[in-house]
Amino acid sequence: MLQFKDPSKLRTKKIVFEDVYPAQDSGTLEQLKELSSKRVGVELINENNSITDAIAREMSGGLTSQCEQDIQKIQLYLPLLENLVQHVDLISDEPRVFGWTSNLKIRWTSPLSHSSFFNLMGPRFFQIDKLQFELGIVLFFYGAQLRELASQDLVTDLVQSATLFRKAAGVYHYLAHEVLPSLQGALTPEGPPEAMSSMSSVMNLICLAEAQIVTIMKAEEKQTADGLLAKLHCGVVQLLDEAMEFYSETAKECKNISIVLMDYISCSKVVHELRSYKYMAQAVKTEGQIGTGIGLLTLALNKVQRNLGGMESWRAIIKQDMDTMNDLLRKYEHENEFVWHEKVPFDHHLPLPQGKKIATSIPYHPERWERTLALKI
């Protein structure tokens, strides 16, 4: 699986809720202070801090993984934030409410924007004066951290890894359909792509594709039939095709989107299209159609673009897969020349790849701490 960690590199500026929202009673003031306290944990993610590993482990209740500790910080903050958003929405018609929220100065970086790659003065922070922006980006961050933990679990627990990718997909689906649509009127073409519904749809489909890749890895361990593996790899390609469609939609509305994400989708598609054709070739060869197998391998290798962008590590994986297929092609051609003498079909005479999508999102259900907040109107 190709690695792409950029979505989890979000950073933010400090917010102190009790300095902005006027509490009507001591209970509300304490809740606002607790909200600020829990947000400090989120603010420290991706920041250099002097906390030792032992202290961080003790503070998190024994969690040894940095990623798990970060996920816990977000999970502790989200229910309190959801409660605040709900209460502020109830009084949003009051003229002073917008001023309070503006004074929060909600600012986040955008790892998926091109400005994050070319800003020599450090990361650019985007400010949108709506609580839905804070909720949306925190949820985006949560999905990204779940996805990052899923990638880390690849080497130890494939089942857990697939589950985490599916959970991340569920967070992004919820974000795209339930949270970010209300924010769209406040966005500009120069804004952060992470705040757009279509970008969360991109991430939802990427996470589903990655969950299916993990499922394929498990199936390969069990030596599943080549024909089924070909369909599963083709299903990954189909999911990434859908992700590319949403990426194109995002790019039309957001001029600030990085091309690196498109390169990741494109390179991932190439990898799994190659593997789909390889397993198709092996399946038809097993059925005695070595000529068709040669045709499929030749077609797949000819389809690969020679000027792919993206990271060197991604291109290295593609080259490795192409080398494997070239070796297999030479083997089949040699065997056909000396044993079978089958005619090699090309183009429309070859079977078309058939995709099978089996990965599904695990629905995200937000937790809300139902506490009454009394703000001075």
C-alpha angles and dihedrals in degrees: 000000000000114000122231115168101166097104090062094055096086119142133186144190125249120276126193108194097188090057091060110030111062110227118217095203141018093257092058091046091054091049092051089049090050089050091053091046093053091047091057087068090055091046091057094056110108090008124114108248136169097235110126122230091249093054092045090051092050093047091052095049096256103319109151099188117086089213092053090049090052092049090052091052091054092045091054092051101044100069091051092047092048089054093051092048090052093051096044090049089059092059098032092118090067109101094225095056094074090051092052092051091046089054090057088069095210104205131175135168121237115225089181094058123091090232089070090063101045104036106112091186093064132269118338117236120215120209125202117171099222129097088223087067090057092046093045096050093044089053090047087052090049092053090047092052092049088051091049092051089049089055091050091051092056091092096047112027122015094183093054090044093055090047092053093049089052091049090051089050089053092052091052092046090053090046093051095048107028110028115023100047089073089055099053096092091060095053128099129197088255093054129106115286090218088072093059123096092221091057091055087051088054090052092045091057093043090053091048090050090050092048089053091049089056089049089053090051089055091047091050089054088056091048093240116192116284092235093059093044089053090054093047093051089048088051088057089053090051092051090050090049088057090048090053090053091055090045089056089049090051092048091056091057100032119053091185100068120126120239089217091081091052089050090052092052092045095049092046089052091053092051095052096040088055091049092047091054092045092055091044089054091049091048095052091043089055087053090055098260101119092154090060089047090055090049092051093049092047092048093049093049092048091051095059113105112236095210101054116162127213135081122335090240090058093050089048091057091049090050091049091052091047091050090052091051093046089053090049091047092052090049092051093045091051092048092047093049095053103030119016107025091199122169112249113231120210141195115348092010090069124087116260120240113258118211130214119192113195104155115104133184121255101228117246115226113191119228116224123191099219099220125147115242118197112198124183108251 
